[in-house]
Amino acid sequence: MSPRPSPELLIEDRNVGVGLTSEEAARRHAAALGNQTDHQSTRSLGSIVRGNVLTRFNAIITSLAVVVLVFGSPVDALFGFVMILNSVIGVVQEIRAKRSLDAVQVLITPNSEVFRDGTKRSIAAEDLVLGDVVALKAGDQIPIDGTVLTSQGLEADESALTGESEPVPKPEEAKILSGSFVTAGTGTVVATAVGTSSWVYQLTKEAKTFVLTQSELRVGIDRLLRVVSWIVPPIAGLLLWSQLRSQQGFDEATVSAVAGVVGLVPQGLVLLVSMALAVAVVRLAKQQVVVQELPAVEGLARVDMLCVDKTGTLTTGHLALDKLHPIGVSDGKLRAGIAAITELDGARTTTTEVIQDALGWHPSDWTVQHSVPFSSVRKWSGGTFRDHGSWVLGAPEVLLDSMAGLELDHVIQQLHDLTGQGRRVLLVAQTDAVMPDAPELPERLRPIGLVSLKEEVRPDGAAAMEYFRAQNVTVKVISGDNPRTVSAVAAELGIPGAADAVDLRRFSDLSTIPADTAVFGRVLPEQKRDLVKLLQQRGHTVAMTGDGVNDIPSLKAADIGIAMNTATPATKAVAQLILLDGRFERLPSVVAEGRRVIANMERVSSLFITKTVYAAMLALAVGAAGVAFPFLPRHLSLVAEITIGVPAFALSFRAADEPCRPGYLQRVLRFSVPAGLVAAGATFGAYWAARSPLADANLEQARTAATMTLTLTGLWVLYRLTRPMDRFEGALLATLSVVFALTLIPSPVSRFYALTLPPLRTTLVILAVLVATISALQGLLRVSEHYKRRSNPKRP
């Protein structure tokens, strides 16, 4: 491969009007110095399927299902469908994310003007090579990194790349980045980096890197499944041995052992978490919020640090007229003159349109005698009007330079004050002299007014900031724009610390920035990412909003990336959340939805893990005692439906707005372990008492006694979890109790579930056990809650 030419040699040796020869270009293509890139995604379909199918949860459920299919009835293996549903949900979500990442595209320029063999020609952007001389004009997107060779008022919009909201002048020898747009002037650029070496490719490559959003719920469940996978084999072996000892046949003993082990796996919990998040996604879609990854709903609810970009996030991206500041003339006179200038032919720009629309005035007595259109090179426009003299509107620094000899200190001070407030300022000047024929400023100009403009702040921004402040979420503004401008916008939205904006160019070591700094200006894209990582290192869960390509690295680094609908396609593709209508006030709805899911899943998890604990304890007790297992699979199905399945589904939709706290699994275990231990002890105690000579109950009656004890204990656990209960939850608990009571009445239903009411003596024993169980459970939970208050005294 040929050595890559240095940028310095490319600039010095290049004849601007000749460019490369076709032979040189062909050699550089052959030497891999062309502008081609690899557009492949880093995440294949096969890896997505493997990642969602080959999981610990699926391995456990599949193993147990195969055993049941070999030794028992296929009906008893229906629990395997939970595995299939959960895998399908995961695969579908990740394929959606893959498609979004595959669609990431920053460069949209199909063709470029390039000098080859001494002539200008149009070629595909991907056919450019290192050293090509590219001709640029207003409206072009720059397809390569380069250095400016010639410039005739060349300006580039780099807002999507750097966050700088103003067009950047590009004189000769200035650096220019791929992905930026030419907003004014013409020029030529020599390509110094192309293809995979270009800035925009490196950014796109980072954007396409697949990173799955972390979910504390799923991490906690996976940790639990890891423990379950360790204890399933020995418990299964112990149960099989004990069932064989109790004179059961091998097939029957195997199915009984599997029935005891299946209860250890919180299979419904895994599916219910996915379903609850999926329902939240649907609910948020109705509020114009697109969730591209299910865990993002949970993630935003856990955020305690929100980093926002200014342009396009806190602001609409449009300018708005702030105020007119007359200097020595009446307000009416100044308004009329400005309105007349903005209506001149060639004077209309985005800025003058904003001013004209805000003034809403079209003076009829201002007759134009001569006008000079706006030029980005001159930075002013103006005209001569009959009976009113010549009026000019333009950049203050340009117009003031033409006013030598005038006392301008008061104007300069006012100008400084306005720019210090983050305002963009134009100067209005007037003279009795006639505008010259050449596009030059007339003589004897004097300042007669200033026009201040501000960025249009999103109308819903202040309310959203107030919500996050009330929720103890710290907001930091991170922008590539001028710190003064950023500070002004932040102050208008009421963000604490807005007045103390810092210029990040002054910090070589970001770790030295005070932790309470809230507003950052002149931030480079890589510095945005580094700031996000610094906040994460300090223990924060960080969300980042953005709309430009420059925000991609920080969106990828953040725990949650949020894009506005006005964002570039590449930025939307890497974000987990997209606000379709661009309304910042949607974020509190996402937080509330995430909190609802987390709070409800924590309660639901307590039900499922209580079941895991008592299933493990019962299996160990039965194995050690060598007695017949106290349940048939249908008994456990009935208990699960009444105490877990129906309640868990109902609780997953409960309204909740509790602040999220770390330590999900610890809190769940603090409740579930004592509840599960007591439930297992009560159930085995009732079963053992029913099988004793004093109770005089047969095996079916003893199993019914165990089913009654476990169900009633489970309903008490449900009551504890839902306190304080609302009417719906009270009605649900009462309905479940009645349904279970009806199931015990001799009928086809009771015969289906193999339930036979035990003798009165056994029933009295069950009631005594229940009273003792509830007392023990209350005592253990009080101890647990006391320990929680002592270890977390500041938390409710």
C-alpha positions in Angstrom: 0.0 0.0 0.0 1.3 3.5 -0.9 2.2 5.8 2.0 -0.5 8.3 2.9 0.5 11.8 1.8 0.8 14.4 4.6 -1.8 17.2 4.6 1.0 19.8 4.4 2.3 18.4 1.1 -1.2 18.1 -0.2 -1.8 21.8 0.4 1.5 23.1 -0.8 1.8 21.0 -4.0 -1.8 21.2 -5.2 -2.6 23.4 -8.2 -6.1 24.6 -7.4 -7.3 24.8 -11.0 -5.8 21.5 -12.1 -6.4 19.0 -9.2 -5.4 15.4 -9.5 -5.0 13.5 -12.8 -7.3 10.5 -13.5 -4.2 8.3 -13.2 -3.3 9.7 -9.7 -6.9 9.3 -8.5 -7.0 5.7 -9.8 -3.7 4.9 -8.0 -5.0 6.3 -4.7 -8.2 4.3 -5.1 -6.1 1.2 -5.5 -4.1 2.2 -2.4 -7.3 2.4 -0.3 -7.1 6.2 -0.1 -10.6 6.7 -1.4 -13.8 8.0 0.3 -15.5 4.6 0.5 -16.7 3.4 3.9 -18.0 0.1 5.4 -21.6 0.6 6.3 -22.1 -2.8 8.0 -23.7 -2.8 11.5 -21.7 -4.2 14.4 -24.7 -6.3 15.6 -25.7 -9.3 13.4 -29.1 -10.9 13.4 -27.6 -14.2 14.5 -26.0 -12.5 17.6 -29.3 -10.9 18.5 -31.1 -14.3 18.4 -28.4 -16.0 20.3 -28.3 -13.3 22.9 -32.0 -13.7 23.6 -32.4 -17.5 23.2 -29.2 -18.7 24.9 -29.9 -17.3 28.3 -29.7 -18.8 31.8 -33.5 -18.5 32.2 -34.2 -20.3 28.9 -31.7 -23.0 29.8 -33.4 -23.8 33.1 -36.9 -23.8 31.7 -35.9 -25.8 28.6 -34.2 -28.5 30.7 -37.2 -28.9 33.0 -39.7 -28.9 30.0 -37.7 -31.7 28.3 -37.7 -33.8 31.4 -41.5 -33.4 31.7 -42.0 -34.2 28.0 -39.9 -37.4 28.3 -41.4 -38.7 31.5 -44.8 -37.1 31.8 -47.7 -35.4 30.0 -47.1 -32.6 27.5 -49.8 -30.6 29.4 -47.4 -30.3 32.4 -44.8 -28.7 30.1 -46.9 -25.6 29.2 -44.7 -23.5 31.4 -42.2 -23.6 28.5 -44.3 -21.1 26.5 -43.2 -18.3 28.9 -39.7 -18.9 27.6 -40.8 -18.5 24.0 -42.8 -15.3 24.6 -39.9 -13.7 26.5 -37.4 -14.5 23.8 -39.7 -13.2 21.0 -40.1 -9.9 22.8 -36.4 -9.5 23.3 -35.5 -10.4 19.7 -38.1 -8.0 18.3 -36.9 -5.1 20.4 -33.3 -5.6 19.5 -34.0 -6.0 15.8 -35.8 -2.7 15.9 -32.7 -1.1 17.5 -30.5 -2.8 14.9 -32.5 -1.3 12.0 -32.3 2.1 13.6 -28.5 1.9 13.9 -28.1 0.5 10.4 -29.9 3.5 9.1 -27.4 5.9 10.7 -26.2 8.3 8.0 -24.6 11.6 8.5 -23.4 12.3 4.9 -26.3 12.8 2.4 -24.3 14.4 -0.4 -24.6 12.1 -3.5 -22.2 14.1 -5.8 -19.3 16.6 -5.4 -17.7 19.1 -7.8 -14.0 18.2 -8.1 -11.0 19.3 -10.2 -9.6 16.4 -12.3 -7.2 16.7 -15.2 -7.5 20.5 -15.1 -11.3 20.6 -15.4 -14.2 20.7 -13.0 -16.4 17.7 -13.0 -19.2 16.2 -10.9 -18.4 12.8 -9.4 -20.0 10.6 -6.7 -18.8 11.6 -3.2 -17.6 8.1 -2.5 -15.3 8.4 -5.6 -13.3 11.2 -4.0 -9.7 10.4 -3.0 -7.1 11.9 -0.6 -5.7 15.1 -2.2 -8.7 15.9 -4.4 -9.5 19.5 -4.8 -13.2 20.0 -4.1 -15.2 23.1 -5.2 -17.8 24.3 -2.7 -20.7 26.7 -2.9 -23.6 27.6 -0.7 -25.9 24.7 0.1 -23.2 22.0 -0.4 -22.6 19.4 2.3 -18.9 18.8 2.7 -18.0 15.1 2.1 -14.4 15.0 3.3 -12.2 16.6 6.0 -10.1 19.2 4.4 -8.2 22.5 4.5 -9.4 25.5 2.6 -7.3 26.5 -0.4 -9.3 29.5 -1.6 -12.2 31.4 0.0 -14.6 34.0 -1.3 -16.6 34.7 1.8 -16.8 30.9 2.6 -18.9 30.1 5.7 -19.9 26.8 7.1 -22.7 25.7 9.4 -21.1 23.3 11.9 -23.9 23.5 14.4 -24.7 19.8 14.0 -21.1 18.9 14.5 -19.8 21.3 17.2 -22.8 22.9 18.7 -21.8 26.4 17.5 -25.1 28.0 16.4 -23.5 30.7 14.3 -22.0 30.0 10.8 -18.2 29.9 11.0 -16.1 31.9 8.5 -13.6 29.7 6.6 -10.6 31.7 5.3 -7.7 30.2 3.5 -5.9 27.4 5.4 -8.9 26.9 7.8 -9.8 23.4 8.7 -13.2 22.1 7.6 -15.1 18.9 8.7 -17.1 16.4 6.8 -20.8 16.6 7.5 -20.9 20.4 7.8 -22.8 22.6 5.3 -21.7 25.6 3.3 -24.0 28.5 4.2 -22.4 31.4 2.2 -19.7 32.1 -0.3 -17.6 29.8 -2.5 -14.2 28.2 -2.2 -12.0 25.2 -2.8 -10.9 22.6 -0.3 -8.1 19.9 -0.5 -9.1 16.5 1.0 -6.9 15.7 3.9 -8.9 12.8 5.4 -11.4 10.6 3.5 -13.3 7.4 4.0 -12.7 5.7 7.3 -10.2 8.4 8.3 -12.7 11.2 8.2 -14.3 12.7 11.2 -17.8 11.9 10.2 -16.9 8.2 9.6 -15.4 7.9 13.1 -18.6 9.5 14.5 -20.8 7.2 12.5 -18.8 4.1 13.6 -19.3 5.1 17.2 -23.0 5.7 16.6 -23.5 2.2 15.2 -21.9 0.5 18.2 -24.7 -1.5 19.9 -25.0 -0.9 23.6 -28.0 -2.4 25.4 -29.6 -0.1 28.0 -29.0 -1.4 31.5 -32.0 -2.4 33.5 -31.7 -2.8 37.3 -34.9 -4.9 37.2 -33.4 -7.3 34.7 -30.0 -7.3 36.3 -31.6 -8.2 39.7 -33.7 -10.9 38.1 -30.6 -12.4 36.3 -28.7 -12.5 39.6 -31.6 -14.4 41.2 -31.7 -16.8 38.2 -28.0 -17.4 38.6 -28.6 -18.5 42.2 -31.6 -20.6 41.1 -29.5 -22.3 38.4 -27.0 -23.4 41.1 -29.5 -24.8 43.5 -31.9 -26.5 40.9 -29.7 -29.6 40.2 -29.0 -30.6 43.9 -32.7 -29.9 44.9 -34.0 -31.8 41.9 -31.7 -34.8 42.8 -32.8 -34.6 46.5 -36.5 -34.5 45.5 -36.1 -37.4 43.0 -34.4 -39.5 45.6 -37.0 -38.7 48.3 -39.9 -39.4 45.9 -38.4 -42.8 44.9 -38.1 -43.6 48.7 -41.8 -42.9 49.1 -42.6 -45.8 46.8 -43.4 -43.8 43.7 -42.5 -45.1 40.2 -39.6 -43.5 38.4 -41.7 -41.6 35.9 -44.1 -40.3 38.6 -41.2 -39.5 40.9 -39.5 -37.5 38.1 -42.5 -35.4 37.3 -43.0 -34.8 41.0 -39.4 -33.7 41.3 -39.8 -31.3 38.3 -43.1 -29.9 39.8 -41.1 -29.1 43.0 -38.3 -27.5 41.1 -40.4 -25.5 38.6 -41.7 -23.4 41.5 -38.1 -22.2 42.2 -38.0 -20.4 38.8 -39.8 -17.0 38.8 -40.7 -17.6 35.1 -43.7 -15.3 35.1 -41.7 -12.5 36.6 -39.3 -12.4 33.6 -42.2 -12.3 31.2 -44.2 -9.8 33.2 -41.4 -7.3 33.4 -41.1 -7.4 29.6 -44.9 -7.0 29.2 -45.1 -4.2 31.7 -42.4 -2.3 29.8 -44.0 -3.0 26.5 -47.4 -1.7 27.8 -45.5 1.5 29.0 -44.1 1.9 25.5 -47.6 1.8 24.0 -48.9 4.3 26.5 -46.0 6.6 25.8 -46.5 6.3 22.1 -49.9 7.9 22.5 -48.1 10.9 24.1 -45.8 11.3 21.0 -42.8 9.6 22.7 -41.1 6.8 20.8 -39.2 4.3 23.0 -36.6 2.4 21.0 -35.5 0.1 23.8 -37.8 -1.3 26.5 -35.4 -0.8 29.4 -35.2 3.0 28.6 -38.6 3.4 30.3 -37.1 2.2 33.5 -33.8 3.9 32.9 -35.1 7.5 32.7 -37.1 7.0 35.9 -33.8 6.2 37.7 -32.0 9.3 36.3 -30.8 11.8 38.9 -28.7 13.9 36.4 -30.2 15.4 33.2 -27.8 16.9 30.8 -29.4 19.0 28.1 -28.1 20.6 24.9 -29.2 24.2 24.3 -29.9 24.5 20.6 -32.9 22.5 19.5 -33.5 21.1 23.1 -34.0 24.0 25.4 -34.6 26.3 22.4 -36.6 25.8 19.3 -33.6 26.6 17.1 -35.2 29.8 15.9 -34.4 33.4 16.8 -37.0 35.8 18.4 -36.9 39.5 18.6 -36.0 40.6 22.1 -36.1 44.4 22.1 -35.4 47.5 20.1 -33.0 50.0 21.8 -33.3 53.5 20.3 -30.3 55.8 20.5 -31.3 59.5 20.1 -34.5 58.8 18.1 -38.0 57.9 19.0 -39.1 54.3 19.2 -41.6 54.9 16.4 -39.0 56.3 14.1 -36.6 53.4 14.8 -39.4 50.8 14.2 -40.3 52.4 10.8 -36.8 52.5 9.6 -36.1 48.9 10.5 -39.3 47.8 8.9 -38.4 49.6 5.7 -34.9 48.0 5.6 -36.2 44.5 6.1 -38.5 45.0 3.1 -35.7 45.9 0.7 -35.0 43.6 -2.3 -32.2 41.2 -1.3 -32.3 42.2 2.4 -34.4 39.3 3.5 -32.5 36.8 5.6 -33.7 34.5 8.3 -32.8 37.2 10.9 -34.6 40.0 9.1 -37.7 37.9 8.6 -37.8 37.3 12.4 -37.6 41.1 12.9 -40.2 41.9 10.3 -42.7 39.3 11.6 -42.3 40.6 15.1 -42.7 44.2 14.1 -45.7 43.5 11.9 -45.3 47.0 10.3 -45.2 47.8 6.6 -44.5 51.6 6.3 -46.1 53.1 3.2 -44.4 56.4 3.1 -40.8 55.1 2.8 -40.0 55.2 -0.9 -36.8 53.4 -1.9 -34.4 55.3 -4.1 -31.4 53.0 -3.9 -30.7 49.8 -2.0 -27.8 47.4 -1.2 -28.7 43.7 -0.6 -27.4 41.8 2.3 -24.1 39.9 1.8 -22.5 37.6 4.3 -19.2 39.1 3.3 -20.3 42.7 4.0 -22.5 41.7 6.9 -25.0 44.5 6.3 -27.8 45.7 4.1 -29.4 49.1 3.6 -31.0 51.7 1.4 -31.7 55.4 0.7 -35.3 56.5 1.3 -36.9 59.7 0.1 -37.2 62.2 2.9 -35.6 59.8 5.4 -32.0 59.5 4.3 -29.9 56.3 4.2 -30.5 53.5 6.7 -28.2 50.5 7.3 -28.8 47.4 9.4 -25.9 45.0 10.1 -23.1 43.7 12.3 -22.1 46.2 15.0 -18.4 45.6 14.6 -18.5 46.4 10.8 -20.7 49.5 11.1 -18.8 50.9 14.1 -15.5 50.7 12.2 -16.9 53.2 9.7 -17.8 55.8 12.4 -14.3 56.9 13.4 -14.3 60.2 15.2 -17.7 59.8 16.9 -18.2 59.3 20.6 -19.3 55.7 20.8 -18.5 54.6 24.3 -22.1 54.6 25.4 -23.0 52.5 22.4 -20.2 50.0 22.9 -21.1 49.7 26.6 -24.8 49.0 25.8 -23.6 46.5 23.1 -21.4 44.8 25.7 -24.2 44.6 28.2 -26.6 43.0 25.7 -24.0 40.4 24.4 -23.2 39.7 28.1 -26.8 38.6 28.5 -26.5 36.2 25.6 -28.2 38.4 23.1 -27.4 38.5 19.4 -27.2 42.2 18.5 -27.6 44.2 15.2 -26.8 47.9 14.8 -29.0 50.4 13.0 -27.2 53.4 11.5 -28.5 56.4 9.6 -27.1 59.3 7.6 -28.4 62.1 5.3 -25.8 61.0 2.7 -27.0 59.0 -0.3 -26.1 55.4 -0.6 -23.2 55.1 -3.2 -23.7 53.1 -6.4 -20.9 50.7 -5.3 -21.9 48.3 -2.4 -20.2 50.5 0.2 -21.3 52.2 3.3 -22.5 55.8 3.0 -20.6 58.6 4.7 -21.3 60.2 8.0 -23.2 57.2 9.5 -24.3 57.6 13.1 -25.8 54.9 15.4 -29.5 55.4 16.1 -30.5 52.0 17.6 -29.7 48.4 18.5 -31.8 45.4 17.8 -31.4 42.5 20.3 -32.5 39.0 19.4 -32.6 36.0 21.6 -33.0 32.3 20.9 -36.6 31.2 21.2 -37.0 29.1 24.3 -39.3 26.2 24.2 -42.5 27.3 25.9 -42.8 24.1 27.9 -39.2 24.2 29.1 -39.6 26.1 32.3 -42.4 23.8 33.6 -40.3 20.7 32.8 -37.2 22.2 34.6 -39.4 22.9 37.6 -40.7 19.3 37.6 -37.2 17.8 37.6 -36.0 20.2 40.3 -39.0 19.1 42.5 -38.0 15.4 41.8 -34.3 16.1 42.9 -33.0 15.6 39.4 -30.1 18.0 38.7 -30.1 19.7 35.3 -26.9 20.6 33.6 -26.7 22.5 30.3 -23.9 21.4 28.0 -23.5 23.4 24.7 -20.9 24.2 22.1 -22.2 27.8 22.0 -21.0 30.9 23.7 -21.2 30.5 27.6 -23.0 33.9 27.8 -25.7 32.8 25.4 -26.1 29.5 27.1 -26.3 31.2 30.5 -29.0 33.5 29.3 -31.2 30.6 28.1 -30.6 28.6 31.3 -31.5 31.6 33.4 -34.7 32.2 31.4 -35.7 28.6 32.2 -35.0 29.0 35.9 -32.1 26.5 36.0 -30.1 26.9 39.3 -26.6 28.1 38.8 -27.3 29.5 35.4 -25.3 32.7 36.1 -22.1 30.8 36.8 -21.5 29.4 33.3 -18.0 28.2 32.5 -16.0 28.1 29.2 -14.8 24.5 29.0 -11.9 25.6 26.8 -10.3 26.8 30.1 -10.2 23.3 31.6 -7.6 20.8 30.5 -8.7 18.4 33.3 -12.4 18.0 33.5 -12.2 16.4 37.0 -11.2 19.9 38.4 -14.6 21.4 37.4 -16.6 22.1 40.5 -19.4 19.5 41.0 -22.1 22.2 41.3 -21.3 23.8 37.9 -24.6 23.8 36.0 -23.9 25.5 32.7 -21.1 24.7 30.2 -20.2 26.6 27.0 -17.8 26.0 24.1 -18.0 22.3 24.7 -16.5 20.0 22.0 -18.4 16.8 21.1 -15.8 14.6 22.8 -15.9 16.8 25.9 -19.6 16.3 26.1 -19.0 12.6 26.2 -16.2 13.0 28.8 -18.5 15.1 31.0 -21.2 12.5 30.9 -18.6 9.8 31.9 -17.3 12.0 34.7 -20.8 12.4 36.1 -21.3 8.7 35.9 -18.0 8.1 37.7 -19.3 10.4 40.5 -22.2 8.0 41.0 -24.9 9.6 38.9 -27.4 8.0 36.5 -27.2 10.4 33.5 -29.7 11.2 30.8 -28.5 13.3 27.8 -30.7 15.2 25.3 -29.5 16.4 21.9 -30.4 17.0 18.3 -27.1 17.4 16.4 -24.5 15.0 15.2 -22.2 16.5 17.8 -24.4 15.0 20.5 -24.0 11.4 19.3 -20.9 10.5 21.4 -22.6 11.9 24.6 -25.9 10.2 23.8 -24.1 6.9 23.4 -22.2 7.4 26.7 -25.2 8.4 28.7 -27.4 5.9 30.6 -30.3 7.3 28.6 -30.1 9.2 25.3 -33.1 11.5 24.3 -33.5 13.1 20.9 -36.0 15.7 19.7 -37.9 15.1 16.5 -35.9 17.9 14.9 -32.7 15.9 15.4 -30.7 14.6 12.6 -31.5 11.0 11.5 -28.2 9.7 12.9 -28.9 11.3 16.3 -32.4 9.8 16.4 -31.0 6.4 15.6 -28.7 6.3 18.6 -31.3 7.7 21.1 -33.4 5.4 23.3 -36.2 8.0 23.4 -37.5 10.3 20.7 -39.9 13.2 21.4 -41.9 13.2 18.2 -43.5 16.6 18.8 -40.4 18.1 20.3 -42.2 19.0 23.5 -39.8 18.9 26.5 -42.8 18.6 28.8 -43.2 15.0 27.6 -40.2 13.9 29.7 -42.0 14.1 33.1 -44.6 11.7 31.6 -41.8 9.2 30.7 -40.4 9.5 34.2 -43.8 9.0 35.8 -44.5 5.9 33.5 -41.1 4.5 34.4 -41.7 5.0 38.1 -45.0 3.3 37.8 -43.4 0.3 36.2 -40.5 0.1 38.7 -42.7 0.4 41.8 -45.2 -2.1 40.6 -42.5 -4.6 39.4 -40.9 -4.3 42.8 -44.2 -5.4 44.4 -44.7 -8.1 41.8 -41.2 -9.3 42.3 -41.8 -9.7 46.0 -44.7 -12.1 45.1 -42.6 -14.2 42.7 -39.5 -14.4 44.9 -41.6 -15.3 47.9 -42.7 -18.2 45.8 -39.1 -19.1 44.9 -38.1 -19.1 48.6 -41.0 -21.2 49.8 -40.6 -23.6 46.9 -36.9 -24.1 47.8 -37.7 -24.6 51.5 -40.5 -27.0 50.8 -38.3 -29.0 48.5 -35.6 -29.3 51.1 -38.0 -30.2 53.8 -39.7 -32.9 51.7 -36.3 -34.2 50.6 -35.0 -34.4 54.1 -38.2 -35.9 55.5 -38.6 -38.5 52.7 -42.4 -37.9 52.4 -44.6 -37.7 49.3 -44.5 -34.2 47.8 -47.4 -32.1 49.4 -48.7 -30.9 46.0 -49.6 -32.1 42.6 -48.7 -29.8 39.7 -52.3 -28.7 39.5 -52.3 -27.6 43.1 -49.3 -25.4 42.5 -51.0 -24.0 39.4 -54.0 -23.1 41.5 -51.9 -21.5 44.2 -49.9 -19.5 41.6 -53.0 -18.3 39.8 -54.7 -17.0 42.9 -51.8 -15.6 44.9 -49.4 -14.6 42.1 -50.6 -14.7 38.5 -53.8 -12.6 38.7 -52.6 -10.3 41.4 -49.3 -9.7 39.7 -51.0 -8.8 36.4 -53.4 -6.4 38.2 -50.7 -4.8 40.3 -48.5 -4.2 37.2 -51.0 -1.5 36.1 -51.3 0.2 39.5 -50.9 4.0 39.6 -47.6 4.9 41.4 -45.2 7.8 41.4 -42.7 6.8 44.0 -39.1 8.0 43.7 -36.8 5.3 42.4 -34.0 4.2 44.7 -31.1 1.8 44.0 -31.1 -1.6 45.7 -34.1 -3.2 44.1 -33.1 -6.8 44.8 -32.1 -6.1 48.4 -35.4 -4.6 49.2 -37.3 -7.4 47.5 -35.3 -10.0 49.4 -35.8 -8.2 52.7 -39.5 -8.8 52.3 -39.6 -12.1 50.3 -37.1 -14.2 52.4 -39.0 -14.0 55.7 -42.4 -14.2 53.9 -41.2 -17.3 52.0 -39.7 -19.0 55.0 -42.9 -18.5 57.1 -45.1 -19.7 54.2 -42.9 -22.8 53.7 -42.9 -23.6 57.5 -46.6 -23.1 57.8 -47.4 -25.2 54.7 -45.1 -28.1 55.6 -46.3 -27.9 59.2 -50.0 -28.1 58.1 -49.2 -31.0 55.8 -47.2 -32.9 58.4 -49.9 -32.4 61.0 -52.6 -33.5 58.5 -50.6 -36.7 57.9 -50.1 -37.4 61.6 -52.3 -40.0 63.4 -54.0 -37.3 65.4 -55.5 -35.6 62.3 -56.6 -38.8 60.6 -56.4 -37.3 57.0 -55.5 -39.3 53.8 -52.9 -38.1 51.3 -55.4 -36.1 49.1 -56.9 -34.4 52.2 -53.4 -33.6 53.5 -52.4 -32.1 50.1 -55.6 -30.0 50.2 -54.6 -28.8 53.7 -51.2 -27.8 52.4 -52.9 -26.0 49.4 -55.3 -24.2 51.7 -52.4 -23.1 54.0 -50.2 -21.9 51.2 -53.0 -20.1 49.4 -54.2 -18.3 52.5 -50.7 -17.3 53.5 -50.1 -16.1 49.9 -53.2 -13.9 50.2 -51.9 -12.4 53.4 -48.6 -11.7 51.7 -50.6 -9.9 49.0 -52.4 -7.8 51.6 -49.1 -6.8 53.1 -47.7 -5.7 49.7 -50.6 -3.6 48.7 -51.0 -1.6 51.9 -52.6 1.0 51.9 -55.2 -0.7 49.7 -57.5 1.2 47.4 -61.0 0.0 46.5 -59.9 -2.0 43.5 -57.2 -3.8 45.4 -59.6 -4.5 48.3 -62.1 -5.9 45.8 -59.4 -8.0 44.1 -58.3 -9.5 47.4 -61.9 -10.3 48.4 -62.7 -11.8 45.0 -59.6 -14.0 45.0 -60.6 -15.3 48.5 -64.1 -16.1 47.4 -62.9 -17.8 44.3 -60.6 -20.0 46.3 -63.4 -20.8 48.8 -65.7 -21.8 45.9 -62.9 -24.1 44.6 -62.9 -26.0 47.8 -66.7 -26.8 47.7 -67.2 -30.3 46.3 -67.8 -29.8 42.6 -66.3 -30.7 39.2 -63.8 -27.9 39.8 -62.7 -29.3 43.1 -62.4 -32.7 41.5 -60.3 -31.3 38.6 -57.9 -29.8 41.1 -58.0 -33.0 43.3 -59.1 -31.0 46.4 -60.9 -32.8 49.2 -61.8 -31.0 52.4 -60.0 -32.5 55.4 -61.8 -33.5 58.6 -62.8 -30.9 61.1 -59.9 -31.8 63.4 -57.5 -31.2 60.5 -59.2 -27.9 59.6 -58.8 -26.7 63.2 -55.1 -27.6 63.0 -54.8 -25.5 59.8 -56.4 -22.5 61.4 -54.1 -22.7 64.4 -51.1 -22.9 62.0 -52.4 -19.9 60.1 -52.8 -17.8 63.2 -49.2 -18.7 64.2 -48.0 -18.0 60.6 -49.5 -14.5 60.4 -48.1 -13.6 63.8 -44.7 -14.9 62.8 -44.8 -13.1 59.5 -45.9 -9.8 61.1 -43.0 -10.1 63.5 -40.4 -10.9 60.9 -41.5 -8.1 58.6 -41.5 -5.6 61.5 -37.9 -6.6 62.2 -37.0 -6.2 58.5 -38.6 -2.8 58.3 -36.9 -1.7 61.5 -33.5 -2.8 60.0 -34.4 -0.9 56.8 -35.1 2.3 58.7 -31.9 2.0 60.7 -29.8 1.4 57.6 -31.5 4.2 55.6 -32.6 6.9 58.1 -33.1 9.6 55.5 -35.3 7.6 53.3 -39.1 7.3 53.7 
